Amino acid sequence: MGQAKRSLEEIEARGFNSYDTIVCIECISEPAVRAFIDQNGVSAKCSYCEEISEHTIEFDLLLELILKSLSYEWNSPNDECLPWNSREGGYYGTEVFDTWDLLLDVIGFDVEKDSLISDVVNAICNEQWCEKKHYSLSKDKVLLYGWKAFSDFVKNTARFVFYKARNPKYDADQHDEMNPVDILESIGQMVKELGLVKIIKKDTEFKRIRTTKTDENFSTAEDLGSPPADKAVFANRMSPSGIPMFYGAFDVKTALKETYETSEDEVKAFCATFKAVRDLVVIDLSSEFEIPSLFDAERRDKRGAIKFLIDFVEDFSKPIQRSDGAHVEYVPTQIVTEYFRHLLTVNNQRIDAVIYPSSKEKSGKAIVIFANSAQCIEPNEAIQNALLVLHNVETFDPKLKLEKP
């Protein structure tokens, strides 16, 4: 075998042409790649900005990282057996990108020097890319369609025996289709793996609003806490009629917007501040979820789950207009909440509450605590299973309160 042929085979095996250059951390904008250089770099002069840096790597090491990262979700159209349209002169069946567009526009591999990105693109042997396993749904799409199918199933087919009921729309022979009833276990697993179970410390304060058009005055934990079961007549986002829960927020404005309709006239509001009697185990869905970079080898396997979770939380907390059919729209989130409350455990602990983004106040956080009326107590009471104790009450005109900056 000639040396030239052997050299070509080596290039093909590694997937890129070798460049005898050095890349510094300052020439890279992508955070995960910068972290890689920070961990593996040495002091040297960068070939692109011509500055001495404490954190540099060889160009070939950068290319190894890039190709390994790309191969996690992308592949050559030929290797994916994508059909070729000889008349039009291109692949069809799914979208195909050249290396430049894939790196810069799709993935967001940002660099500071045009010469560096040109070298990267020119060095990579594969010139075109399509999604890996394009004939199958991605993990986030499988989960999202599973959630949509579950929601449709429990709203329109089987509500109380859905675990055992047959779903005529589910095809077990489809390799990328999940049984909709399995979505609850999938969500529970994601909640654990992504660290969404947190502890709210004892004495944390929660705001809860009650409004009235009458001359009534509310001042007790019984008045302002979770309603008694016989008074919990309206279905809510997390709870069906007859199952009381404590709906609140961490600030007055969010609590008020979650409760009060500005179209109401001559209403006065009572804002109760309750404190946690003990540490509470909560699921926090209110954080801004950041999809891990494709170049983050430690966390990129979470990309699909987090993409789904972003869509799920948006659906979970979306505004629903109160109407005769509103209780049906709440059914899927009510079932998920009951799963969290009664079936999901973390370190042998039950879940006490769920924090979720407010649908009425941007950046506001709402909370539902699994406390019934008897578990909301007065300061001088001592009840074994109590979760919340009334701290203080203030009264105000809700319209004037919302007008204040």
C-alpha positions as a Markdown table, in Angstrom:
| # | Residue | x | y | z |
|---|---|---|---|---|
| 1 | Met | 0.0 | 0.0 | 0.0 |
| 2 | Gly | 1.4 | 3.4 | -1.0 |
| 3 | Gln | 1.9 | 6.1 | 1.5 |
| 4 | Ala | -0.6 | 8.4 | -0.2 |
| 5 | Lys | -3.3 | 5.8 | 0.0 |
| 6 | Arg | -2.5 | 5.0 | 3.6 |
| 7 | Ser | -2.7 | 8.7 | 4.4 |
| 8 | Leu | -6.1 | 8.9 | 2.8 |
| 9 | Glu | -7.4 | 5.9 | 4.7 |
| 10 | Glu | -6.2 | 7.5 | 8.0 |
| 11 | Ile | -8.0 | 10.8 | 7.1 |
| 12 | Glu | -11.2 | 8.9 | 6.3 |
| 13 | Ala | -11.0 | 6.9 | 9.5 |
| 14 | Arg | -10.7 | 9.9 | 11.8 |
| 15 | Gly | -13.1 | 12.0 | 9.6 |
| 16 | Phe | -11.0 | 15.1 | 9.2 |
| 17 | Asn | -7.8 | 16.5 | 7.7 |
| 18 | Ser | -5.1 | 17.2 | 10.3 |
| 19 | Tyr | -4.0 | 20.8 | 10.7 |
| 20 | Asp | -0.8 | 21.8 | 12.5 |
| 21 | Thr | -2.4 | 24.7 | 14.3 |
| 22 | Ile | -3.3 | 25.7 | 17.9 |
| 23 | Val | -6.6 | 27.1 | 19.1 |
| 24 | Cys | -7.0 | 29.2 | 22.3 |
| 25 | Ile | -10.1 | 29.5 | 24.5 |
| 26 | Glu | -10.5 | 33.2 | 23.6 |
| 27 | Cys | -11.2 | 32.2 | 20.0 |
| 28 | Ile | -14.1 | 30.0 | 21.0 |
| 29 | Ser | -17.5 | 31.4 | 22.1 |
| 30 | Glu | -19.4 | 28.1 | 22.6 |
| 31 | Pro | -19.5 | 27.6 | 26.4 |
| 32 | Ala | -19.1 | 23.8 | 26.5 |
| 33 | Val | -16.2 | 23.9 | 24.0 |
| 34 | Arg | -14.6 | 26.6 | 26.2 |
| 35 | Ala | -15.0 | 24.4 | 29.2 |
| 36 | Phe | -13.3 | 21.5 | 27.4 |
| 37 | Ile | -10.3 | 23.7 | 26.5 |
| 38 | Asp | -10.2 | 25.0 | 30.0 |
| 39 | Gln | -9.9 | 21.5 | 31.3 |
| 40 | Asn | -7.5 | 20.1 | 28.7 |
| 41 | Gly | -5.6 | 23.2 | 27.5 |
| 42 | Val | -1.9 | 24.1 | 27.9 |
| 43 | Ser | -0.1 | 27.4 | 27.6 |
| 44 | Ala | 0.9 | 28.2 | 24.0 |
| 45 | Lys | 0.5 | 30.8 | 21.2 |
| 46 | Cys | -2.8 | 30.6 | 19.3 |
| 47 | Ser | -2.5 | 30.2 | 15.5 |
| 48 | Tyr | -5.6 | 32.3 | 14.9 |
| 49 | Cys | -5.4 | 35.4 | 17.2 |
| 50 | Glu | -1.6 | 35.1 | 17.6 |
| 51 | Glu | -1.9 | 35.7 | 21.4 |
| 52 | Ile | -0.2 | 33.7 | 24.1 |
| 53 | Ser | -2.9 | 31.9 | 26.2 |
| 54 | Glu | -2.8 | 29.7 | 29.2 |
| 55 | His | -5.6 | 27.6 | 27.7 |
| 56 | Thr | -5.0 | 26.2 | 24.2 |
| 57 | Ile | -5.5 | 22.9 | 22.5 |
| 58 | Glu | -4.3 | 21.4 | 19.2 |
| 59 | Phe | -6.6 | 21.9 | 16.3 |
| 60 | Asp | -7.0 | 18.1 | 15.8 |
| 61 | Leu | -8.2 | 17.7 | 19.4 |
| 62 | Leu | -10.8 | 20.3 | 18.7 |
| 63 | Leu | -11.9 | 18.5 | 15.6 |
| 64 | Glu | -12.2 | 15.2 | 17.5 |
| 65 | Leu | -14.5 | 16.9 | 20.0 |
| 66 | Ile | -16.6 | 18.5 | 17.2 |
| 67 | Leu | -17.0 | 15.3 | 15.2 |
| 68 | Lys | -17.8 | 13.1 | 18.3 |
| 69 | Ser | -20.4 | 15.7 | 19.4 |
| 70 | Leu | -22.0 | 15.9 | 15.9 |
| 71 | Ser | -22.2 | 12.2 | 15.6 |
| 72 | Tyr | -24.4 | 12.1 | 18.7 |
| 73 | Glu | -27.4 | 13.5 | 16.7 |
| 74 | Trp | -26.2 | 13.9 | 13.1 |
| 75 | Asn | -24.8 | 11.7 | 10.4 |
| 76 | Ser | -24.0 | 11.5 | 6.7 |
| 77 | Pro | -27.1 | 11.2 | 4.4 |
| 78 | Asn | -25.4 | 8.2 | 2.8 |
| 79 | Asp | -24.9 | 6.4 | 6.1 |
| 80 | Glu | -28.6 | 7.1 | 6.9 |
| 81 | Cys | -29.6 | 5.6 | 3.5 |
| 82 | Leu | -31.3 | 8.8 | 2.5 |
| 83 | Pro | -32.7 | 8.5 | -1.1 |
| 84 | Trp | -31.2 | 10.6 | -3.8 |
| 85 | Asn | -33.2 | 12.5 | -6.4 |
| 86 | Ser | -31.0 | 12.3 | -9.5 |
| 87 | Arg | -33.3 | 14.7 | -11.5 |
| 88 | Glu | -33.1 | 17.5 | -8.9 |
| 89 | Gly | -29.7 | 16.6 | -7.7 |
| 90 | Gly | -30.2 | 16.3 | -4.0 |
| 91 | Tyr | -31.3 | 14.1 | -1.1 |
| 92 | Tyr | -34.9 | 14.0 | 0.0 |
| 93 | Gly | -36.9 | 12.5 | 2.9 |
| 94 | Thr | -35.5 | 14.9 | 5.5 |
| 95 | Glu | -33.6 | 18.2 | 5.7 |
| 96 | Val | -30.0 | 18.1 | 4.8 |
| 97 | Phe | -27.4 | 20.7 | 5.8 |
| 98 | Asp | -23.9 | 21.4 | 4.7 |
| 99 | Thr | -21.2 | 21.6 | 7.5 |
| 100 | Trp | -21.1 | 25.4 | 7.6 |
| 101 | Asp | -24.9 | 25.8 | 8.1 |
| 102 | Leu | -25.1 | 22.9 | 10.6 |
| 103 | Leu | -22.3 | 24.3 | 12.8 |
| 104 | Leu | -23.2 | 28.0 | 12.7 |
| 105 | Asp | -27.0 | 28.1 | 12.1 |
| 106 | Val | -28.4 | 24.9 | 13.5 |
| 107 | Ile | -26.1 | 24.0 | 16.4 |
| 108 | Gly | -24.7 | 27.4 | 17.2 |
| 109 | Phe | -20.9 | 26.7 | 17.2 |
| 110 | Asp | -19.7 | 30.3 | 17.6 |
| 111 | Val | -16.1 | 31.3 | 17.2 |
| 112 | Glu | -14.3 | 34.7 | 17.2 |
| 113 | Lys | -12.2 | 34.2 | 14.1 |
| 114 | Asp | -13.5 | 33.6 | 10.6 |
| 115 | Ser | -10.3 | 31.8 | 9.7 |
| 116 | Leu | -10.9 | 29.3 | 12.5 |
| 117 | Ile | -14.4 | 28.3 | 11.4 |
| 118 | Ser | -13.2 | 28.1 | 7.8 |
| 119 | Asp | -10.5 | 25.7 | 8.8 |
| 120 | Val | -13.0 | 23.6 | 10.8 |
| 121 | Val | -15.4 | 23.3 | 7.9 |
| 122 | Asn | -12.7 | 22.6 | 5.4 |
| 123 | Ala | -11.1 | 20.0 | 7.6 |
| 124 | Ile | -14.2 | 17.9 | 8.1 |
| 125 | Cys | -14.5 | 15.2 | 5.4 |
| 126 | Asn | -18.3 | 14.8 | 5.6 |
| 127 | Glu | -19.8 | 17.7 | 3.7 |
| 128 | Gln | -23.5 | 17.1 | 4.3 |
| 129 | Trp | -25.5 | 16.1 | 7.3 |
| 130 | Cys | -29.0 | 15.0 | 8.3 |
| 131 | Glu | -30.5 | 13.9 | 11.6 |
| 132 | Lys | -29.4 | 10.6 | 12.9 |
| 133 | Lys | -32.2 | 7.9 | 12.6 |
| 134 | His | -34.3 | 10.5 | 10.8 |
| 135 | Tyr | -36.9 | 7.8 | 10.2 |
| 136 | Ser | -37.7 | 7.6 | 13.9 |
| 137 | Leu | -39.0 | 10.3 | 16.2 |
| 138 | Ser | -36.5 | 11.9 | 18.5 |
| 139 | Lys | -36.8 | 11.3 | 22.3 |
| 140 | Asp | -38.5 | 14.6 | 23.0 |
| 141 | Lys | -41.0 | 14.1 | 20.2 |
| 142 | Val | -41.8 | 10.5 | 21.4 |
| 143 | Leu | -42.4 | 11.9 | 24.9 |
| 144 | Leu | -44.4 | 15.0 | 23.7 |
| 145 | Tyr | -46.7 | 12.9 | 21.5 |
| 146 | Gly | -47.1 | 10.5 | 24.4 |
| 147 | Trp | -48.2 | 13.4 | 26.6 |
| 148 | Lys | -50.6 | 14.7 | 24.0 |
| 149 | Ala | -52.0 | 11.2 | 23.5 |
| 150 | Phe | -52.3 | 10.7 | 27.2 |
| 151 | Ser | -54.1 | 14.1 | 27.6 |
| 152 | Asp | -56.6 | 13.2 | 24.8 |
| 153 | Phe | -57.1 | 9.7 | 26.2 |
| 154 | Val | -58.0 | 10.8 | 29.8 |
| 155 | Lys | -60.1 | 13.7 | 28.6 |
| 156 | Asn | -62.1 | 11.9 | 26.0 |
| 157 | Thr | -61.9 | 8.1 | 26.4 |
| 158 | Ala | -61.0 | 6.7 | 29.9 |
| 159 | Arg | -60.6 | 8.9 | 33.0 |
| 160 | Phe | -60.8 | 6.8 | 36.1 |
| 161 | Val | -59.6 | 3.5 | 34.9 |
| 162 | Phe | -57.1 | 4.7 | 32.3 |
| 163 | Tyr | -54.3 | 2.6 | 33.7 |
| 164 | Lys | -56.2 | -0.6 | 32.6 |
| 165 | Ala | -58.3 | 0.7 | 29.7 |
| 166 | Arg | -57.4 | -0.1 | 26.2 |
| 167 | Asn | -56.4 | 2.9 | 24.0 |
| 168 | Pro | -57.6 | 2.2 | 20.5 |
| 169 | Lys | -55.2 | 4.8 | 19.1 |
| 170 | Tyr | -52.1 | 3.2 | 20.5 |
| 171 | Asp | -50.2 | 1.0 | 18.1 |
| 172 | Ala | -47.8 | -1.2 | 20.1 |
| 173 | Asp | -46.0 | -2.3 | 16.9 |
| 174 | Gln | -44.7 | 1.2 | 16.2 |
| 175 | His | -41.1 | 1.3 | 17.4 |
| 176 | Asp | -41.1 | 4.9 | 18.3 |
| 177 | Glu | -44.6 | 5.2 | 19.9 |
| 178 | Met | -45.1 | 5.0 | 23.6 |
| 179 | Asn | -48.1 | 3.8 | 25.5 |
| 180 | Pro | -49.7 | 7.0 | 26.7 |
| 181 | Val | -50.3 | 5.7 | 30.2 |
| 182 | Asp | -46.5 | 5.2 | 30.5 |
| 183 | Ile | -46.0 | 9.0 | 30.4 |
| 184 | Leu | -46.5 | 9.4 | 34.1 |
| 185 | Glu | -43.6 | 7.1 | 34.9 |
| 186 | Ser | -41.5 | 8.8 | 32.3 |
| 187 | Ile | -42.2 | 12.2 | 33.8 |
| 188 | Gly | -41.5 | 11.0 | 37.3 |
| 189 | Gln | -38.1 | 9.6 | 36.2 |
| 190 | Met | -37.2 | 12.8 | 34.5 |
| 191 | Val | -38.1 | 14.8 | 37.6 |
| 192 | Lys | -35.6 | 12.7 | 39.6 |
| 193 | Glu | -32.8 | 12.6 | 37.0 |
| 194 | Leu | -32.9 | 16.3 | 36.3 |
| 195 | Gly | -32.8 | 17.3 | 40.0 |
| 196 | Leu | -36.2 | 18.9 | 40.1 |
| 197 | Val | -37.1 | 17.6 | 43.6 |
| 198 | Lys | -36.0 | 20.3 | 46.1 |
| 199 | Ile | -36.5 | 21.2 | 49.7 |
| 200 | Ile | -38.4 | 24.3 | 50.8 |
| 201 | Lys | -37.2 | 25.2 | 54.3 |
| 202 | Lys | -39.4 | 25.5 | 57.4 |
| 203 | Asp | -40.8 | 29.0 | 57.9 |
| 204 | Thr | -40.8 | 29.8 | 54.1 |
| 205 | Glu | -43.6 | 32.2 | 53.5 |
| 206 | Phe | -46.5 | 31.7 | 51.0 |
| 207 | Lys | -49.1 | 34.3 | 49.9 |
| 208 | Arg | -52.7 | 33.3 | 49.4 |
| 209 | Ile | -55.5 | 35.6 | 48.2 |
| 210 | Arg | -59.2 | 35.4 | 48.9 |
| 211 | Thr | -61.5 | 38.0 | 47.5 |
| 212 | Thr | -65.1 | 39.0 | 48.4 |
| 213 | Lys | -67.8 | 41.4 | 47.2 |
| 214 | Thr | -69.5 | 41.4 | 50.5 |
| 215 | Asp | -68.8 | 42.9 | 53.9 |
| 216 | Glu | -67.3 | 39.6 | 55.1 |
| 217 | Asn | -64.0 | 39.7 | 56.9 |
| 218 | Phe | -61.6 | 36.8 | 56.8 |
| 219 | Ser | -58.9 | 36.4 | 59.4 |
| 220 | Thr | -58.5 | 32.8 | 60.4 |
| 221 | Ala | -56.6 | 29.9 | 58.9 |
| 222 | Glu | -59.9 | 28.2 | 58.3 |
| 223 | Asp | -61.1 | 31.2 | 56.3 |
| 224 | Leu | -57.9 | 31.7 | 54.3 |
| 225 | Gly | -56.3 | 28.3 | 54.0 |
| 226 | Ser | -57.4 | 25.4 | 51.8 |
| 227 | Pro | -61.2 | 25.1 | 51.7 |
| 228 | Pro | -63.0 | 22.2 | 53.4 |
| 229 | Ala | -63.8 | 19.3 | 51.1 |
| 230 | Asp | -67.4 | 20.2 | 50.8 |
| 231 | Lys | -66.5 | 23.8 | 49.7 |
| 232 | Ala | -64.0 | 22.7 | 47.1 |
| 233 | Val | -66.6 | 22.7 | 44.4 |
| 234 | Phe | -64.6 | 24.0 | 41.5 |
| 235 | Ala | -62.1 | 22.1 | 39.5 |
| 236 | Asn | -58.6 | 23.7 | 39.4 |
| 237 | Arg | -55.4 | 23.2 | 37.5 |
| 238 | Met | -54.1 | 20.6 | 39.9 |
| 239 | Ser | -57.2 | 19.4 | 41.8 |
| 240 | Pro | -60.6 | 18.1 | 40.8 |
| 241 | Ser | -63.8 | 19.2 | 42.6 |
| 242 | Gly | -63.9 | 17.8 | 46.1 |
| 243 | Ile | -60.2 | 17.5 | 46.6 |
| 244 | Pro | -58.9 | 20.6 | 48.4 |
| 245 | Met | -55.4 | 21.9 | 48.0 |
| 246 | Phe | -53.5 | 25.1 | 48.9 |
| 247 | Tyr | -52.9 | 27.4 | 45.9 |
| 248 | Gly | -50.6 | 30.2 | 46.6 |
| 249 | Ala | -47.5 | 32.1 | 45.4 |
| 250 | Phe | -44.2 | 33.5 | 46.8 |
| 251 | Asp | -45.2 | 37.1 | 46.3 |
| 252 | Val | -48.4 | 39.1 | 46.7 |
| 253 | Lys | -48.7 | 40.3 | 43.0 |
| 254 | Thr | -48.5 | 36.8 | 41.6 |
| 255 | Ala | -50.9 | 35.4 | 44.2 |
| 256 | Leu | -53.3 | 38.2 | 43.3 |
| 257 | Lys | -53.1 | 37.8 | 39.6 |
| 258 | Glu | -53.6 | 34.1 | 39.9 |
| 259 | Thr | -56.8 | 34.7 | 41.8 |
| 260 | Tyr | -58.4 | 38.0 | 40.9 |
| 261 | Glu | -60.1 | 38.9 | 37.7 |
| 262 | Thr | -59.6 | 42.7 | 36.9 |
| 263 | Ser | -63.2 | 42.8 | 35.5 |
| 264 | Glu | -64.6 | 42.3 | 39.0 |
| 265 | Asp | -66.0 | 45.5 | 40.6 |
| 266 | Glu | -66.1 | 46.5 | 44.2 |
| 267 | Val | -64.0 | 43.6 | 45.4 |
| 268 | Lys | -61.7 | 43.6 | 48.4 |
| 269 | Ala | -58.9 | 41.2 | 48.8 |
| 270 | Phe | -57.5 | 39.4 | 51.9 |
| 271 | Cys | -53.9 | 38.3 | 51.6 |
| 272 | Ala | -52.8 | 35.7 | 54.0 |
| 273 | Thr | -49.2 | 34.9 | 54.7 |
| 274 | Phe | -48.7 | 31.3 | 55.7 |
| 275 | Lys | -45.4 | 29.7 | 56.8 |
| 276 | Ala | -44.2 | 26.1 | 56.3 |
| 277 | Val | -44.5 | 24.2 | 59.5 |
| 278 | Arg | -41.7 | 21.9 | 58.4 |
| 279 | Asp | -39.4 | 21.4 | 55.5 |
| 280 | Leu | -41.4 | 20.6 | 52.4 |
| 281 | Val | -40.4 | 18.2 | 49.6 |
| 282 | Val | -41.4 | 19.9 | 46.3 |
| 283 | Ile | -41.1 | 19.4 | 42.6 |
| 284 | Asp | -39.9 | 22.7 | 41.0 |
| 285 | Leu | -41.2 | 23.1 | 37.4 |
| 286 | Ser | -40.7 | 26.9 | 37.5 |
| 287 | Ser | -37.0 | 27.1 | 36.6 |
| 288 | Glu | -35.8 | 28.1 | 33.1 |
| 289 | Phe | -34.6 | 24.8 | 31.6 |
| 290 | Glu | -31.4 | 25.1 | 29.6 |
| 291 | Ile | -30.9 | 22.5 | 26.9 |
| 292 | Pro | -27.4 | 21.1 | 27.3 |
| 293 | Ser | -25.0 | 21.8 | 24.5 |
| 294 | Leu | -24.3 | 19.1 | 22.0 |
| 295 | Phe | -20.6 | 19.6 | 22.9 |
| 296 | Asp | -21.3 | 18.8 | 26.6 |
| 297 | Ala | -20.3 | 15.2 | 26.9 |
| 298 | Glu | -21.5 | 14.8 | 30.5 |
| 299 | Arg | -25.0 | 16.2 | 30.0 |
| 300 | Arg | -26.0 | 16.0 | 26.3 |
| 301 | Asp | -27.8 | 12.7 | 27.0 |
| 302 | Lys | -30.4 | 14.9 | 28.8 |
| 303 | Arg | -31.1 | 17.0 | 25.7 |
| 304 | Gly | -34.2 | 15.0 | 24.7 |
| 305 | Ala | -35.7 | 15.0 | 28.2 |
| 306 | Ile | -35.2 | 18.7 | 28.8 |
| 307 | Lys | -36.6 | 19.6 | 25.3 |
| 308 | Phe | -39.8 | 17.6 | 26.3 |
| 309 | Leu | -39.9 | 19.1 | 29.7 |
| 310 | Ile | -39.9 | 22.7 | 28.3 |
| 311 | Asp | -43.0 | 21.8 | 26.2 |
| 312 | Phe | -44.6 | 19.9 | 29.0 |
| 313 | Val | -44.3 | 22.7 | 31.5 |
| 314 | Glu | -45.7 | 25.2 | 29.0 |
| 315 | Asp | -48.7 | 22.9 | 28.5 |
| 316 | Phe | -48.9 | 22.2 | 32.3 |
| 317 | Ser | -49.2 | 25.9 | 33.2 |
| 318 | Lys | -50.9 | 27.4 | 30.2 |
| 319 | Pro | -53.9 | 29.7 | 30.8 |
| 320 | Ile | -57.3 | 28.0 | 30.7 |
| 321 | Gln | -60.4 | 30.2 | 30.4 |
| 322 | Arg | -63.0 | 29.3 | 33.0 |
| 323 | Ser | -66.0 | 27.9 | 31.2 |
| 324 | Asp | -68.4 | 24.9 | 31.4 |
| 325 | Gly | -65.7 | 22.8 | 29.8 |
| 326 | Ala | -62.7 | 24.0 | 31.8 |
| 327 | His | -62.8 | 21.1 | 34.2 |
| 328 | Val | -62.1 | 18.7 | 31.3 |
| 329 | Glu | -59.0 | 20.7 | 30.2 |
| 330 | Tyr | -57.7 | 20.4 | 33.7 |
| 331 | Val | -57.9 | 16.6 | 33.8 |
| 332 | Pro | -54.4 | 15.7 | 32.5 |
| 333 | Thr | -52.6 | 18.0 | 35.0 |
| 334 | Gln | -54.9 | 16.8 | 37.8 |
| 335 | Ile | -53.8 | 13.2 | 37.1 |
| 336 | Val | -50.1 | 14.2 | 36.9 |
| 337 | Thr | -50.5 | 16.0 | 40.3 |
| 338 | Glu | -52.1 | 13.0 | 41.9 |
| 339 | Tyr | -49.2 | 10.9 | 40.6 |
| 340 | Phe | -46.7 | 13.3 | 42.2 |
| 341 | Arg | -48.7 | 13.4 | 45.4 |
| 342 | His | -49.6 | 9.7 | 45.9 |
| 343 | Leu | -47.2 | 7.5 | 43.9 |
| 344 | Leu | -43.9 | 9.3 | 43.4 |
| 345 | Thr | -41.3 | 9.1 | 46.2 |
| 346 | Val | -37.8 | 10.4 | 46.4 |
| 347 | Asn | -35.5 | 8.9 | 49.0 |
| 348 | Asn | -38.6 | 7.3 | 50.6 |
| 349 | Gln | -40.2 | 10.8 | 51.0 |
| 350 | Arg | -43.6 | 11.8 | 49.6 |
| 351 | Ile | -44.0 | 15.0 | 47.5 |
| 352 | Asp | -45.6 | 17.9 | 49.4 |
| 353 | Ala | -46.0 | 20.5 | 46.7 |
| 354 | Val | -45.4 | 21.5 | 43.1 |
| 355 | Ile | -44.0 | 24.9 | 42.0 |
| 356 | Tyr | -45.0 | 26.0 | 38.5 |
| 357 | Pro | -44.7 | 29.1 | 36.4 |
| 358 | Ser | -47.6 | 31.5 | 36.9 |
| 359 | Ser | -49.9 | 31.8 | 33.8 |
| 360 | Lys | -50.9 | 35.3 | 34.8 |
| 361 | Glu | -47.6 | 37.0 | 36.0 |
| 362 | Lys | -44.5 | 36.8 | 33.9 |
| 363 | Ser | -41.6 | 35.4 | 35.9 |
| 364 | Gly | -44.0 | 34.8 | 38.8 |
| 365 | Lys | -44.0 | 31.4 | 40.6 |
| 366 | Ala | -47.1 | 29.7 | 41.8 |
| 367 | Ile | -47.3 | 26.8 | 44.2 |
| 368 | Val | -49.8 | 24.1 | 45.0 |
| 369 | Ile | -49.3 | 22.5 | 48.4 |
| 370 | Phe | -51.0 | 19.2 | 49.2 |
| 371 | Ala | -52.6 | 20.5 | 52.4 |
| 372 | Asn | -56.3 | 20.2 | 53.3 |
| 373 | Ser | -58.2 | 22.7 | 55.5 |
| 374 | Ala | -57.2 | 20.9 | 58.7 |
| 375 | Gln | -53.5 | 21.1 | 57.8 |
| 376 | Cys | -53.6 | 25.0 | 57.7 |
| 377 | Ile | -53.5 | 26.0 | 61.3 |
| 378 | Glu | -53.5 | 29.0 | 63.7 |
| 379 | Pro | -50.2 | 30.1 | 65.4 |
| 380 | Asn | -51.3 | 28.7 | 68.7 |
| 381 | Glu | -52.3 | 25.3 | 67.4 |
| 382 | Ala | -50.3 | 22.1 | 67.4 |
| 383 | Ile | -51.5 | 19.5 | 65.0 |
| 384 | Gln | -49.3 | 16.5 | 64.1 |
| 385 | Asn | -49.9 | 16.5 | 60.3 |
| 386 | Ala | -50.1 | 20.3 | 59.9 |
| 387 | Leu | -48.2 | 21.8 | 56.9 |
| 388 | Leu | -48.9 | 25.5 | 57.1 |
| 389 | Val | -49.4 | 28.0 | 59.9 |
| 390 | Leu | -51.1 | 31.4 | 59.4 |
| 391 | His | -48.6 | 34.2 | 60.1 |
| 392 | Asn | -50.5 | 37.4 | 59.2 |
| 393 | Val | -53.4 | 38.9 | 57.1 |
| 394 | Glu | -53.7 | 42.2 | 55.2 |
| 395 | Thr | -56.7 | 43.7 | 53.4 |
| 396 | Phe | -56.6 | 45.9 | 50.3 |
| 397 | Asp | -58.3 | 47.0 | 47.1 |
| 398 | Pro | -56.9 | 44.6 | 44.5 |
| 399 | Lys | -57.2 | 47.1 | 41.6 |
| 400 | Leu | -55.2 | 49.6 | 43.5 |
| 401 | Lys | -52.6 | 47.0 | 44.5 |
| 402 | Leu | -52.0 | 46.0 | 40.9 |
| 403 | Glu | -51.7 | 49.6 | 39.8 |
| 404 | Lys | -48.7 | 50.1 | 42.1 |
| 405 | Pro | -45.3 | 49.6 | 40.4 |
